[in-house]
């Protein structure tokens, strides 16, 4: 972070601020450049506490028990422990593989039963599928049969309605003929 600030001590920052103020007070500077210099002074004043904080942190680090050699030694120790753990993991994986193979050898005849069961399950599923297809086919044909029966009933009903209508017309015609014959009769012919 020191690199981003650009200064390593508060004295350097104070010196730069003094230089800028001296330049502003003794020379004639264009307005644009004067604004830049004023902005730089403000930035330097903001960064002064950061520099002191960084210096304090560095002092703590240098005074601490950790040196670069200690950290590297710890890192080497940790890497060595990781290497040991990786070797143990490889040994355990090899042992597990051996146990899996031993178990597979023990299950030899059992595996045949498992395979036979799986084949039977597949056969059962095929039969269930076949049964469902036959059931669907039967339902479809049954629906077609019922639809045909409905059509036949509709045709019979229509024919019966037409016959009823024809009989009704015939009956009405006979009734009209009887009425005409009654009108032709003279009611008083017997009196004469």
Backbone as a ProteinNet text record, in pm:
[ID]
protein_1_A
[PRIMARY]
XXXXXXXXXXXXXXXXXXXXXXXXXXXXXXXXXXXXXXXXXXXXXXXXXXXXXXXXXXXXXXXXXXXXXXXXXXXXXXXXXXXXXXXXXXXXXXXXXXXXXXXXXXXXXXXXXXXXXXXXXXXXXXXXXXXXXXXXXXXXXXXXXXXXXXXXXXXXXXXXXXXXXXXXXXXXXXXXXXXXXXXXXXXXXXXX
[TERTIARY]
82.8	0	87.3	210.7	301	324.9	331.1	354.4	241.1	115.3	1.5	2.7	53.3	59.9	177.7	291.5	407	508.8	479.4	570.9	586.7	705.6	733.3	727.3	726.2	720.6	639.2	597.9	520.8	610	736.2	829.1	837.4	839.3	841.6	715.1	601.5	475.2	477.4	523.8	531	624.2	736.9	832.5	768.4	693.2	628.9	522.1	445.9	344.5	411.4	523	595	647.8	699.7	750.4	639.1	522	409.9	363	352.5	308.4	409	538.7	641.7	628.4	606	590.8	470.2	360.1	238.9	256.5	333.4	347.2	455.1	553.8	664.8	659.1	587.6	586.3	445.4	439.7	310.3	276.2	166.4	127.8	-7.2	-23.5	-156.1	-262.7	-386.5	-496.5	-513.8	-505.3	-523.2	-418.5	-292.4	-184.5	-198.4	-245.9	-266.1	-372	-477.9	-581.9	-524.7	-437.8	-374.6	-289.2	-213.3	-125.1	-206.3	-317.5	-403.4	-464.4	-508	-565.2	-460.2	-333.3	-225.9	-201.3	-206.9	-189.6	-299.1	-424	-535.2	-515.9	-473.4	-450.6	-338.8	-232.7	-121	-166.1	-249.1	-298.8	-387.6	-464.9	-548.7	-462.9	-350	-266.6	-170.6	-149.9	-57.1	-93	-222.5	-254.3	-230.6	-252	-230.1	-82.9	4.7	148.6	190.1	137.5	175.3	121.4	2.1	-55.2	29.3	71.2	156	289.9	347.9	476	460.1	347.2	322.7	306	237.6	218.6	352.4	437.4	569.3	652.5	640.6	716.1	667.6	536.9	482.9	534	536.7	583.4	731.3	809.3	952.6	981.2	897.8	916.6	855.3	777.4	711.4	808.9	766	851.8	866.8	787.5	791	892.3	982.1	1073.1	1047.9	1106.8	1086.1	1132.3	1243	1297.2	1203	1143.9	1049.6	928.9	876.8	758.8	792.4	908.4	947.5	967.8	1022.7	1040.4	906.3	811	677.1	611.3	630.1	572.4	630.1	759.2	822.9	770.9	754	701.4	559.6	476.8	338.1	336.6	423.9	430.8	472.2	563.6	608	492.1	415	299.6	194.9	174.8	81.4	127.8	259	313.2	286.1	305.7	279.8	131.6	43.4	-100.6	-142.8	-82.7	-115.4	-73.9	43.9	88.6	-5.2	-50.2	-144.9	-276.4	-319.3	-443.9	-429.6	-315	-292.8	-295.9	-233.6	-231.1	-373.4	-451.6	-589.9	-674.2	-654	-728.2	-692.3	-564.6	-522.2	-583.7	-585.6	-645.8	-795.1	-862.5	-1005.8	-1030.7	-947.7	-961.3	-943.2	-845.2	-822.1	-944	-999.3	-1119.4	-1238	-1252	-1360.9	-1346.1	-1223.4	-1200.6	-1226.4	-1183.9	-1207.9	-1358.2	-1429.1	-1575.6	-1641.9	-1594.7	-1651.1	-1626.8	-1509.1	-1479	-1570.3	-1597.9	-1687.4	-1830.7	-1868.3	-2006	-2022.3	-1924.5	-1929.5	-2062.3	-2104.2	-2231.6	-2350.6	-2337	-2446.7	-2468.5	-2360	-2372.1	-2456.5	-2442.6	-2524.7	-2673.2	-2705.6	-2845.4	-2893.8	-2806.3	-2842.8	-2869.2	-2780.9	-2800.1	-2929.5	-2958.9	-3082.2	-3204.1	-3196.9	-3308.4	-3330.4	-3220.7	-3233.8	-3296.1	-3257.7	-3316	-3465.2	-3500.9	-3643.2	-3721.4	-3661.7	-3728.3	-3750.6	-3650.7	-3666.3	-3777.8	-3784.4	-3891.6	-4027.8	-4035.8	-4162.6	-4204.7	-4109.4	-4142.3	-4190.3	-4128.2	-4171.3	-4314	-4345.7	-4481.8	-4583.7	-4545	-4635.6	-4663.6	-4559.5	-4576.4	-4668.5	-4645.8	-4730.4	-4875.3	-4896.4	-5032	-5099.2	-5025	-5081.2	-5118.8	-5033	-5064.7	-5190.6	-5202.5	-5322.7	-5446.7	-5434.4	-5546.7	-5589.5	-5489.6	-5521.6	-5589.3	-5539.6	-5599.9	-5744.4	-5765.9	-5901.2	-5993.6	-5945.2	-6026.3	-6063.8	-5968.2	-5994.8	-6102.2	-6089.8	-6188.7	-6324.5	-6322.7	-6448.1	-6515.7	-6437.1	-6492.7	-6549	-6478.1	-6528.7	-6660.3	-6670.5	-6792.9	-6909.3	-6883.9	-6989.7	-7031.5	-6936.2	-6969.3	-7056.5	-7024	-7103.6	-7245.1	-7254.9	-7386.3	-7468.6	-7404.8	-7477.7	-7529	-7445.4	-7489.3	-7609.4	-7604.4	-7716.7	-7843.2	-7831.2	-7949.2	-8006.2	-7916	-7962.3	-8036.7	-7985.5	-8052.5	-8188.1	-8194.6	-8322.2	-8421.9	-8373.3	-8461.7	-8516.2	-8431.1	-8476.1	-8579.8	-8554.3	-8648.8	-8782.1	-8775.6	-8898.4	-8975.5	-8905.1	-8971.1	-9039.3	-8969.9	-9030.8	-9155.1	-9147.9	-9264.6	-9379.3	-9348.6	-9451.6	-9519.9	-9436.2	-9489.9	-9579	-9537.1	-9618.2	-9750.1	-9746.4	-9870.3	-9961.4	-9901.1	-9980.6	-10049.5	-9976.2	-10036.7	-10149.2	-10124.7	-10227.3	-10350	-10329.9	-10441.2	-10519.7	-10443.3	-10511	-10591	-10538.9	-10609.3	-10737.9	-10733	-10852.6	-10956.1	-10907.7	-11000	-11070.2	-10995	-11055.1	-11156.6	-11127.1	-11222.2	-11351	-11340.3	-11458.9	-11541.4	-11472.5	-11545.5	-11618.2	-11553.5	-11616.7	-11737.6	-11725.9	-11838.4	-11952.6	-11923.5	-12028.7	-12099.9	-12023	-12086.7	-12175.7	-12140	-12219.7	-12352.1	-12360.5	-12485.3	-12583.5	-12705	-12810.6	-12872.2	-12876.9	-12926.7	-13078.1	-13146.3	-13291.7	-13346.8	-13267.1	-13313.2	-13406.5	-13385.9	-13469.7	-13607	-13622.9	-13749.9	-13835.9	-13777.7	-13855	-13925.3
-119.2	0	125.6	110.5	225.9	275.6	181.2	218.1	304.1	272.7	351	491.1	504.7	636.5	715.3	651.1	716.2	768.9	763.1	814.4	710.1	712.5	611.8	667.7	802	859.4	987.6	1028	1151.8	1272	1262.8	1373.8	1400.3	1292.6	1309.7	1381.4	1342.8	1406.8	1554.5	1583.8	1724	1804.9	1745.5	1814.8	1847	1749.7	1773.2	1882.1	1882.3	1986.2	2123.2	2129.9	2257.7	2305	2213.3	2250	2307.2	2241.7	2288.1	2425.7	2444.1	2573.9	2683.4	2651	2748.4	2787	2686	2712.6	2801.3	2773	2851.9	2996.3	3015.1	3150.3	3232.9	3170.6	3247.3	3260.5	3170	3177.7	3201.5	3248.7	3269.7	3140.3	3076.9	2946.9	2962.7	2903.2	2909.3	2844.4	2888.7	2843.9	2691.8	2635	2490	2414.4	2459.3	2393.5	2417.3	2536.5	2567.3	2474.2	2448.3	2355.9	2216.4	2173.1	2041.2	2035.6	2142.1	2144.6	2144.9	2220.4	2224.2	2085.6	2018.9	1884	1786.9	1805.8	1717.6	1738.1	1865.2	1893.3	1823.1	1831.8	1767.5	1616.1	1556.8	1412.4	1372.7	1452	1422.5	1428.8	1530.4	1541.7	1421.9	1372.5	1252.9	1128.2	1118.4	998.3	995.7	1110.8	1115.5	1012	999.7	898.1	755	732.6	598.1	559.5	654.2	626.1	593.9	671	643.3	506.4	474.3	343	230.5	245.3	144.4	130.2	242.3	237	163	187.5	118.7	-31.3	-69.3	-211.4	-278	-208.2	-263.4	-281.2	-185.2	-195.6	-316.2	-340.4	-456.9	-585.9	-588.9	-709.1	-734.8	-630.9	-652.2	-690	-643.7	-676.9	-810.8	-870.3	-996.3	-1112.5	-1228.7	-1346.5	-1411	-1368.6	-1431.4	-1361.5	-1439.2	-1387.6	-1465.4	-1420	-1485.1	-1630.6	-1655.2	-1790.3	-1880.6	-1821.9	-1900.9	-1942.4	-1846.1	-1875.1	-1980.6	-1967.9	-2066.9	-2203.8	-2206.3	-2333.7	-2397.5	-2316.9	-2368.9	-2421.3	-2347.1	-2389.4	-2522.9	-2540.1	-2666.7	-2779.8	-2751	-2850.6	-2891.5	-2792.6	-2821.1	-2902.2	-2864.5	-2939.5	-3084.4	-3103.3	-3238.3	-3319	-3255	-3322.4	-3356.7	-3263.8	-3292	-3412.2	-3419.1	-3532.4	-3663.6	-3663.4	-3784.7	-3822.7	-3722.9	-3749.9	-3801.4	-3746.9	-3793.7	-3939.3	-3973.8	-4113.2	-4205.2	-4159.6	-4239.4	-4257.1	-4151.1	-4158.5	-4260	-4256.5	-4352.9	-4495.8	-4517.1	-4651.6	-4695.7	-4605.5	-4638.5	-4669.2	-4592.6	-4618.5	-4755.4	-4789.3	-4920.9	-5031.7	-5011.2	-5109.4	-5124.5	-5012.1	-5017.7	-5093.8	-5068.8	-5138.6	-5288.7	-5327.3	-5470.1	-5530.5	-5458.5	-5507.6	-5520.6	-5425	-5432.2	-5555.1	-5582.2	-5700.2	-5829	-5830.7	-5949	-5970.8	-5862.5	-5870.7	-5918.8	-5869.7	-5912.6	-6062	-6111.8	-6255.2	-6337.3	-6286.6	-6357.6	-6358.9	-6251.4	-6241.2	-6307	-6375.9	-6435.2	-6501.5	-6607.1	-6671.8	-6579.5	-6493.6	-6401.8	-6305.7	-6267	-6174.8	-6237	-6370.1	-6437.9	-6423.8	-6438.3	-6422.4	-6279	-6185.3	-6044.9	-6018.3	-6073.2	-6056.3	-6122.3	-6241.9	-6312	-6231.8	-6174.8	-6093.5	-5971.5	-5908.4	-5791.9	-5829.8	-5947.2	-5992.2	-6019.8	-6084.2	-6110.4	-5980	-5881.9	-5752.2	-5689	-5701.8	-5647.8	-5721	-5854.5	-5931.5	-5890.4	-5871.3	-5829.9	-5693.5	-5604.3	-5471.3	-5480.4	-5569	-5586.4	-5640.5	-5739.2	-5796	-5690.6	-5609.8	-5503.4	-5406.1	-5373.9	-5282.5	-5345.5	-5475.2	-5545.9	-5547.6	-5577.1	-5579.7	-5443.6	-5337.7	-5203	-5169.8	-5213.6	-5189.4	-5265.6	-5393.9	-5471.7	-5408	-5360.7	-5296.7	-5170.4	-5091	-4969.2	-5002.5	-5108.8	-5151.6	-5197.3	-5274.5	-5321.6	-5203.6	-5107	-4988.9	-4914.2	-4901.3	-4830.2	-4903.3	-5035.4	-5112	-5108	-5113.5	-5105.9	-4970.7	-4864.8	-4731.7	-4722.9	-4783.8	-4785.2	-4862	-4975.2	-5055.4	-4973.6	-4907.3	-4827.6	-4712.1	-4653	-4544.3	-4598.7	-4718.4	-4779.6	-4809.9	-4862.7	-4891.9	-4763.3	-4654.1	-4526.2	-4482.1	-4499.6	-4462.9	-4547.3	-4680.7	-4768.4	-4727.9	-4696.4	-4654.2	-4524.8	-4433.5	-4307.1	-4331.2	-4423.4	-4453.8	-4516.7	-4613.4	-4677.6	-4576	-4487.7	-4387.1	-4294.7	-4258.2	-4170.5	-4241.7	-4369.8	-4448	-4462.9	-4490.6	-4506	-4374.9	-4262.9	-4131.8	-4106.1	-4142.3	-4122.6	-4210.2	-4336.5	-4425.8	-4372.8	-4323.4	-4265.4	-4148	-4064.7	-3947.2	-3989.6	-4092.2	-4140.6	-4197.2	-4279	-4333.3	-4221.7	-4118.7	-4006.6	-3935.8	-3917.4	-3851.5	-3937.7	-4067.6	-4160.2	-4157.8	-4155.4	-4151.3	-4022.1	-3910.2	-3781.3	-3779.6	-3841.5	-3847.4	-3927.9	-4043.2	-4125.5	-4047.4	-3972.3	-3894.4	-3788.9	-3726.5	-3624.5	-3688.3	-3808.6	-3876.7	-3910.9	-3954.9	-3986	-3860.5	-3749.3	-3625.3	-3583.2	-3602.9	-3568.2	-3658	-3787.5	-3879	-3840.3	-3797.3	-3755.3	-3633.6	-3545.2	-3426.6	-3462.8	-3568.2	-3610	-3670.1	-3727.2	-3786.8	-3677.7	-3698.7	-3604.3	-3648.9	-3572.5	-3616.4	-3637.2	-3577.5	-3585.6	-3678.6	-3756.2	-3845.8	-3949.6	-3992.8	-4094	-4037.3	-3916	-3855.2	-3842.7	-3839.9	-3818.4	-3941.3
0	0	0	44.8	43.8	-97.6	-189.5	-329.4	-381.9	-342	-391.6	-329.8	-206.6	-142.7	-200.3	-219.9	-281.5	-181.6	-53.1	49.3	158.8	220.5	323.1	464.6	478.2	613.6	612.3	732.4	744.4	713.8	743.4	717	567	485.6	339.5	291.9	349.5	310.8	350.5	473.7	518.9	429.1	388.9	301.8	167.4	112.6	-18.3	-6.7	101.3	121	131.5	204.5	219.2	84	3.9	-129	-216.4	-213.2	-296.5	-249.5	-116.3	-64	-98.5	-92.7	-128.2	-275.8	-362.5	-505.5	-530.1	-461.3	-481.2	-434.2	-327	-272.2	-342.5	-404.8	-462.4	-613.1	-681.2	-827.4	-877.5	-1001.7	-1066.6	-1141.6	-1099.6	-1154.5	-1223.8	-1341.3	-1405.6	-1316.7	-1336.1	-1249.4	-1253.6	-1371	-1385.2	-1303.9	-1312.9	-1238.9	-1089.2	-1052.1	-910.2	-849.9	-926.1	-877.8	-857.3	-949	-934.6	-808.5	-785	-668.2	-538.5	-536.5	-416.6	-392.8	-502.3	-489.4	-437.6	-479.4	-432	-282.6	-239	-95.5	-15.9	-61.9	9.3	14.3	-97.2	-100.7	-5.1	-0.1	90.7	236.2	269.8	407.8	443.6	344.4	369.9	388.5	317.7	322.2	440.9	508.9	621.3	729.4	772.7	875	824.4	696.1	641.1	651	620.5	626	769.3	864.8	1004.6	1047.6	1001.7	1035.2	975.9	848.7	784.7	857.1	897.1	968	1100.8	1169.9	1296.8	1274	1166.5	1136.3	1105	1029.7	998	1124.7	1214.6	1340.1	1419.4	1420.1	1489.6	1427.2	1292.8	1223.9	1251.5	1245.8	1267.2	1412.5	1504.5	1645	1681.8	1592.6	1626.7	1615.6	1662.2	1667	1529.7	1432.9	1301.1	1212.6	1161.1	1059.9	931.7	827.8	698.4	703.9	771.6	781.7	861.9	969.8	1049.9	966.6	891.1	809.1	703.9	641.8	541.7	605.3	725.4	795.6	828.3	874.3	902.7	775.5	668.4	539.8	495.9	508.7	471.8	560.2	688.3	781.7	742	709.8	669.1	538.8	443.4	317.7	342.6	436.5	469.5	529.2	618.6	678.2	571.4	477	366.9	286.4	259.8	185.2	256.9	389	468.6	459.4	472.8	466.5	329.2	224.2	88.6	71.2	123.6	115.2	193.4	311.1	389.8	314.2	247	169.6	56.2	-11.9	-120.3	-67.3	49.3	109.8	145	201.2	237.4	113	5.3	-118.5	-175.8	-170.4	-219.9	-134.6	-3.1	87.6	58.4	34.9	3.9	-126.5	-225.6	-353.6	-334.7	-253.2	-226.5	-156.3	-60.2	9.2	-87.2	-177.3	-276.5	-365.6	-406.1	-491	-414	-287.4	-204.2	-186.1	-163.2	-145	-273.9	-387.1	-515.6	-536.6	-494	-507.3	-416.5	-297.3	-206.1	-257.7	-326	-375.6	-511.4	-561.1	-694.8	-726.2	-652	-681.5	-653.9	-555.6	-524.2	-641.2	-704.8	-818.6	-930	-946.1	-1047.6	-1013.6	-884.6	-842.6	-864.1	-834.4	-854.8	-1001.8	-1088.8	-1233.2	-1279	-1226.2	-1262.7	-1218	-1098.1	-1048.2	-1136.6	-1177.4	-1265	-1398.3	-1452.3	-1578.5	-1560.7	-1449.1	-1422.8	-1408.1	-1341.9	-1329.2	-1465.7	-1554.1	-1689.1	-1762.8	-1748.3	-1812.9	-1759.7	-1627.8	-1567.3	-1621.9	-1631	-1684.1	-1828.8	-1907.4	-2046.2	-2050.8	-1964.3	-1960.8	-1915.5	-1817.6	-1772.4	-1886.2	-1960.8	-2073.9	-2178.4	-2206.5	-2303.8	-2255.9	-2125.7	-2070.3	-2084.6	-2055.6	-2066.9	-2211.2	-2305.5	-2446.6	-2486.9	-2441.8	-2473.1	-2410.4	-2287.2	-2220	-2295.8	-2337.6	-2412.5	-2544.6	-2611.9	-2738.3	-2715.7	-2608.6	-2576.1	-2548.3	-2471.5	-2439.7	-2567.2	-2656.7	-2781.5	-2861.8	-2873.1	-2949	-2879.7	-2747.5	-2672.3	-2696.1	-2695.1	-2721.7	-2863.7	-2959.8	-3097	-3104.4	-3032.9	-3031.1	-2974.7	-2859.9	-2799.6	-2890.3	-2958.7	-3051.3	-3164.9	-3215.8	-3322.4	-3271.9	-3148.3	-3089.5	-3075.7	-3036.3	-3024.9	-3161.2	-3264.4	-3399.3	-3441.9	-3414.2	-3450.2	-3375.4	-3247	-3171	-3226.5	-3265.8	-3322.1	-3453.2	-3537.4	-3665.1	-3636.9	-3541	-3507.2	-3451.5	-3367	-3308.2	-3417.1	-3510.7	-3619.8	-3705.2	-3734.7	-3815.7	-3741.6	-3611.1	-3532	-3529	-3517.8	-3516.6	-3650.4	-3759.5	-3892.2	-3906.7	-3859.1	-3867.6	-3782.1	-3662.4	-3576.8	-3645.1	-3707	-3775.7	-3891.8	-3965.5	-4078.4	-4027.4	-3919.3	-3861.7	-3812.8	-3753.7	-3703.2	-3819.3	-3928.1	-4045	-4101.2	-4106.9	-4158	-4067.6	-3938.8	-3843.3	-3861.4	-3871.5	-3889	-4018.8	-4122.9	-4251.9	-4238.6	-4169	-4148.1	-4066.7	-3965.5	-3883.6	-3968	-4056.6	-4143.6	-4237.6	-4287.9	-4377	-4302.1	-4179.4	-4100	-4077.6	-4052	-4031.4	-4159.5	-4272.9	-4400.9	-4424.2	-4394.3	-4411.8	-4318.9	-4199.8	-4108.2	-4161.3	-4223.3	-4279.7	-4398.6	-4472.6	-4587.5	-4542.2	-4427.1	-4379.1	-4345.1	-4380.3	-4347.5	-4215.8	-4116.5	-3989.1	-3989	-4076.3	-4071.4	-4180	-4242.2	-4348.1	-4289.2	-4174.2	-4112.4	-4082.7	-4064.9	-4035.1	-4160.1	-4265.8	-4384.3	-4424.1
[MASK]
++++++++++++++++++++++++++++++++++++++++++++++++++++++++++++++++++++++++++++++++++++++++++++++++++++++++++++++++++++++++++++++++++++++++++++++++++++++++++++++++++++++++++++++++++++++++++++++++

